[in-house]
Amino acid sequence: MKRNYWRVVSWVLLWVVFLIKGVWMLDPDFGQHLKTGEVIVRSGLPMTDPFSYTMSSWRYIDHAWVSDVLIWAGYKTGGMWLLAAAYAAMATGALWLVTDKGRWGLVAAILGAAVFMGRMGVRPQVVDWLMTAVVLRHLNEDWWRKRKWVVPILFGVWANLHGGVAIGLAILGAKTVGLWWEGKLKFSDTAVLGLAMAATLANPYGVGLWRQIGLEVADVSLKKTVAEWRPWYGSVDFGFWMLAAMIGMWGWRYRKKIGWGEWLILGGTFAAGLSSLRHMAIFALTAAWVLGKVLVGFEEDFGRKHEVKQRLDWFYGLMMGVSLLVLAVQGGVELWGARQVSEERFYPIKAVEWLKSKPVKGNLFSDYGWGGYLIWKLPEKKTFVDGRMPSWKRPSGSAFEDYLDIVWREKDFGPVFELYGVEAVLWPKRYSDWFKNSKEKSFPDRLEIAGWEKIYEDRVSVIYNKQYEEVH
């Protein structure tokens, strides 16, 4: 009873840690998801981009449209606390579904939580974690035999929640290939895969959903320009590497307990995690799922002799201690980082209030990371670029590439601003601080050299205008 009590407490504590991260950190895309949900509820699905002035004719495919509606409804009902609690429950539930319910499962869950912490927040990709866990649970032999026909329904739902459904199909495909390789594949298994693929077309965009997913998957420039799409060396993640080490050590020792499908899933998600930081969470789930099978075998090998059991208990305590240390270090770093991305510290709250009271003519140019916030808080001014747009590329050009050219490649902003009627710039002060001891000119420096006037400043942001003129 005492041991079960502490397991319950441990799971509650994981939920609390996820909750704190969700409350403290305002995800850069949160405002965009919230506002999109409101637009859908009030006006229906937008067919072209409703938020930008640079790519307003772009055929907008919102691959998280149901999640956006739920975010809007949740925020309207209970604010950020309710949403953070719900998303923390999804993350905790995902780990609970894939881990063994014995003591070793808790070790895997804690390491998985450490990986989650770097990506946790009120953001639709958390839905992918939960749906991945549900699919993995259905791939267990007993569940697959009894409930395989539920899987296509899951994919039909997932396709409307988030574009990460592609990850689920890859996992299901790997399991099917593994069954074929082992000579266990049945017609019903293939039929489930085919029905799951067909079910993903049951969305408002049909095949268009897959065109949008393909657009992002094929965009190699994301790895150079967007932080969470960077490869493994873009950040240190101790939980990811410890799970990989455990899989390497115990997975090989008890490889007979792991089927070919599981090895394909592990290998594929590990490669995905190396390729992109955002996918490390998916590997954490698949690793925890497989470890549940092999660690039971590891404990069984020790037998029940008292002396051996003592050694095993000591080793378990060591592993638990190391896992908790990893979570404490990784979680502490991520919670500190979350405070830096809170609304009051990171976003231009006062500048937005100023712009509402003293609006300026023309279009507004601002930081990419503030795009989603401005869509939410300053809807009267459309954005130049925001978090939806890195892969939006047309023959005539890309707003995101124009943004990179202006801000980081030091190209002349004049022609682009002239083309789009940009007359005001809202910019973070932190970027100017980076250039203080550099020979390079910051973007604000170049604005001032070109004759733009600083018309507003606070501790977070500055506003520039070519020729300041209030609109009355």
N, C-alpha and C positions, 0 to 999 in steps of 0.2 A: 504493500500500500504506500509506504514512504517513498519507494523508488518511483512509482507511478505518479505520485504527487509532484516530485521534482521534475519529472518529464513534462507534466502539464504546465508547471511554472516556467520551464525553459521555453516552451512554445509561446506562452503568453508574452514573455520578455522579448522574443524575436519580433512578435507583432508590434510591441511597444516601440522598439528601435526603428522599425519600418515606419510607424506612425510619426515619430518625431522627425524623421528625414522628410516625409511627405509634407508635414506642416511647415517646417523651416524653409525648405527649398521651393521657390516658385520656378517651375520649369519654363525655359524660354518659349516653349510652344503652347503652354497652358492657355494663355489668352486666346490664341488662334483657335484651339479646339473648343473652348467655351463659346466663343462668338460664332463659330461654324455651327455648333449645335443649336444655338438660338436662331440663326438664319434658316436652318432646315425646318425647325418647328414652326416658325412663323411664315416662311415663304416657300418651303420645299427645297429639294436638292438644287443648288446652283449649278448651272451647266458650264459657266465660264467663271473665271476667278473674280470673286466679289470684293477683294481686299486690296489689290495692288493697282497702281496706275501705270506700271511698266509692262505688265503682261496680262492686262484685263481681258484680252480675247483668248487667253489660253484655256483649252478645254479642261475644266477642273474636275478631277476624279478624287473624291474624298474616300480613300480606302479604309477610313476609320469612322464612317458616318454614324453608325449606331453608338459607338463609344463616345463620339462628340455629343450626341443628343443626351446620353446618360450623364456625361460630365456637366452639361448645362443644367439638366434636371436636378442632379445631386447638389450642385453649387447653389441653385435657387432654393433648394429645400433646407440644406444644412450647412452651407458654406464650405470652406476649405477643410475644416475638421472632419466633417462627414465624408468628404471625398478621400481624404488621407486615410481615414479609418478603413474605408472600403478597399482602397488599393493596397493597404498594408495587409488586410485579410486575404486578398488575392495572392500576394507574394508568399505569405505564410502557408496558405492552403496549397500552393504549388509545391512547396518543399515537403509538406506533410503527405501529399499524394504519392510522391516518388520515393520516399525514404522508408526503410524497414522500420517497424514499430518497436524493435528491440533497442538496446542501448547504443549499438553501433550506428543505427540510423540517425541518432541525435548528433553524432560527430559529423556525419555527412551533411546534415541540415545546417549545422553551425557554419561549416565551411561554405556551403551554398549561400547562406545569408551574408557572409563576408563579401562574396562576389556580387550579390544583389545590391549591396549598399552603394556601390559606385554608380548604379544605374537606376536606383529606386526613386520614385516620385509619383506624382499624380500625372501619369502619362500612359497612353494606350499600349505601349510595348509591354507593360506589366500584364496586360490581358494575354499577350502571347505566352508569357511564362505559365499562367494558369492553364491555358488551353493545351500547351505542350505537355504539361504534367497530366492532364486528363487523358490525352492520347497515349502517353507512355503507360499510364495505368491500364488502359485497354489493351495494350500490347503484351501484358503479362499473360502467360499461357492459359490460366484459368479464365481470366476475363475475356480473352480473345475468343475462346471456344464458346462462351455463353453470350457475349455482348458485341460481337464484331459488327453486327448490322446497325448498331447505334453510331458507329464511327462516321459514316457519311453525313448523318444529321449534325454531328459535331462540326464537321467541316463546312456545312452550309451556314451554320451560325457564325463560325470563326471568320468566314469570308466577309461578313458584314461588320465584324468588330475591328479587324485590323489586317493590313496586308501581310503581316507575319504568318498568315495561313500558309504561305509558300514553305516556311520552315516545317510545318506539320506534314505537308505532303511529301517533302524530302525524307522525313523520318519514316513515314508510312511506306514510302517506296523502298527505303533501305531494308525495312523489316520484310517486305514482300520478296525482295531479291535474296535475302538471307534464307527464307523458307524454301525458295527455289533451289538454292545452292545445297541445302541440306536434304533435298529430296522430299520435303514435307509440304510443298505448295499444293493447295487445293483450288479448284475452280472458284469456290466461294471467296477465297482470299484475294484472288485477282479481281473478282467482281466488286469486293469492298473497295479496293483501290480505285477502280474505274468509277464507281458511284461517288466516291469522295471527291475525285477530280471534277466530275460533272456537277456535284453539289456546290462547288465554289463559284459556279456561273450563276447561281441563284442570288444575284445581287443587282442593284439598280443599273450597274454599268456593264453587266455581262462580261464579254471577253475584254472590254476596256480596262477592267480591274487588272488583268494580267499584263496588259500593255504598260500600265503604270508601274507595276511591280518590276517588269523587265527593264523599264527605263532606269530605275534606281539600281537594280542589280548590275546592269551593264555600265553604269557610270563610275569608272575607275577614279575619276577626279575627286570623288567624295572622300577617299582615303587621305587625300592631301589637304583638304579644305575644311572638313567637318570633324570636330574632335572625337565624337563617339564612333565614327566610322574608321578611325585610324587603326593600324595593325597593333599587335600585342606590345610592341616596344613603345607605344604612345603613353603607356601608364603601367605602373607596377601593381599587380594584383596577386597578393600572396595566396588567397583562397583558391584562385584558379590553378595556380601551379601546384599547390599541395594536393588538390583533388586529382590533378593529372599524375602526380607522383604516386598517389595511392592506387590509382587505376593501373599504372604501369607495374607496380610491385605486386599487388594482390590479384589484379586481373590476369597477369601472366601465370601466377602460381595456381590459380583456380580457373584457368581458361576453359576447362571442360564444362564449367557451369554457365559459360557465356556462349550464346549462339552466334552464328555468323551475322544475323541481322543486328544483334546488339553491338557487335564489333564495328559494323558499318556505321551504325548510328553514332557510336562513340568517336570513331575516326572522323566522320563528317562534321560533327559538331565541334570537335577539338580544332580541326582545320578552320572552321568558321570563326571560332574564338580567336585563333591566331591572326586571321585575316582582318577581323573587325572587333573592336572592344565591346560593342553593343551585343555581340553574339556570345560573349563569355558566359552570360547568365544561362543560355540554353545548354552549353556544355556542362555547367554546374548541375543542372537538372538531370541530364542523361548520366553523368558520372554518379550522382547520388542514387539514381535508379539502379544502376548496375552494381554499385558497391553493396547495396542491400542484399544482393544475391551471394556475393563472394565472401563477405565478412561473416555471414552465418556459417559458411563452410570453414572459414578460418577458426572460429570459436569451437566448432565441432571437432576439429582436428586435435584440440588440446585435451579432449576427454574431460573427465570429472574428478580426477585425483586432486586432493586438497592442495598439495604443494604447487601443482601446475596451475590450478585455478587461481591461486594467489598471484602467481606471475602474470597471468592473463589480466587479472584485475588491476595489477600495477601498470601493465602496458596500456590498458584502457584508460586509466587515470592520466597517464602521460599524454595519450592522444587527445583526450578531452581538454587537458590543460593547454596543449599547443593550439588546438582549434579555437578555444576561447581567447587565447592571446592574439591569434590572427584576426578574429572578429573584433577584439578590442582595439587593436592598432588600426586595422582597415576601417572599422566603423567610426572610430574617433576622428580619423583624417577626413572621412566623408561627411560626418556631421559638422565638423568645423567648416568644410567647404560649403556645406548646405547653408550655413549662416551667412556666408559671403554672397550667396545667390538668393538671399531673402528679398522680398519686395522693397523693404525700407533701405537696404544697403546697395542693391544692384541696379534697381530700375529708376527711371526718371520721374518719380512721383510729383515732385514740386514743379518740374519743368512742364509736365503735362497740364498741371493746374494752371500754370502761367499761360500756356498756349490756349487753353480754353477761355481764359479771361481776356487775353490780348492776342487774338489770332493774327497770323501773318498771311500775306498773299502767297500764291503759288504752291507747288508741291513741296513736301517735306522729305529730306534725305536723312536717314538715321542708321544706326548700327544694326547689323544682321541679327544679333542676339536680342535686340529690343523689338523686333518686328512683331512677334506674337503679342507682346504686351501692348504695343500701340494699337493693334487691331482691336484689342479689348477696351483699352482706356481712352483712346483718342480716335474713335471710328470716323470722325468728320474729316480726318486727314488719312488718305490711303497711303500704303507703304511703297517704298522703292523695292525692298526685298525683305523676305522673312523666311522662317525655317522650312516652309513647304517647297522652296523654289530652287535649291541647288541643282536638281536634275532637269529643270524646265529649260530646254535648249531648242531653239528654232534656227533655221538657216540664217535669219537676219540678225541673230544674236541672243544673248542670255543676260537677264538682269543681274543674276548672281555673278557672272563673269565680269560684267561692267563694274559691279560693286568691288570685286577683288582688284580689278585694274586700278580703280580710283584710290582705294584705301591702302592696299598692301603693295601694289606694283608701281605706285607713284606716277601713274599716267595722268595726263591732263584731264581734269574733271569738267572743264568748260564745255566742250562739245556735247557731252552726255547730259549735263545739267540743262543746256540749251534745248536739247531734243525733248526732254521730259518736263520742261518748265519748272525746274527745281529752283526755289527762291529762299529756302530756309534749310538749315542743317542742325539737327539735334544730335549731339555727340557725347560719348562718355569721357569724363576727365581722366579715367585710369589709363586710356591709351596715350594721352599726352605725357603722362608721367613716365611711360616706358621709353620715351624718346629724349628725356631730359639730358642724359649723358651720351647721346648718340649724335654722330655727324649727319645722320639722315633727318629729313624734315618730316614731322608728323603731319597728318592730314589737317588738323587745325592750323598749324604753321603755314601750310600752303594756302589755306583759305585766307588767312590774314595778309599774306604776301599778295594775293590776288585782289585784295581790297574789300574782303568781306568783313562785316562789323560784328563784334561780339555784343549781343543785345541782352543776354541773360546768362547767369552763372550761379550754380550752387555747388555743394561738395561732391555731387554725383555727375552732373551734366552741364554742358554749355550749349547755347543756341547762337548760331551765326545767321546773318542775313546780308545779302548783297547790298540792298538799299532798304533799310528798315522803314516799314510803313504799316501802321496798325489798321485793321479793318474794322470799321464801325457799322 
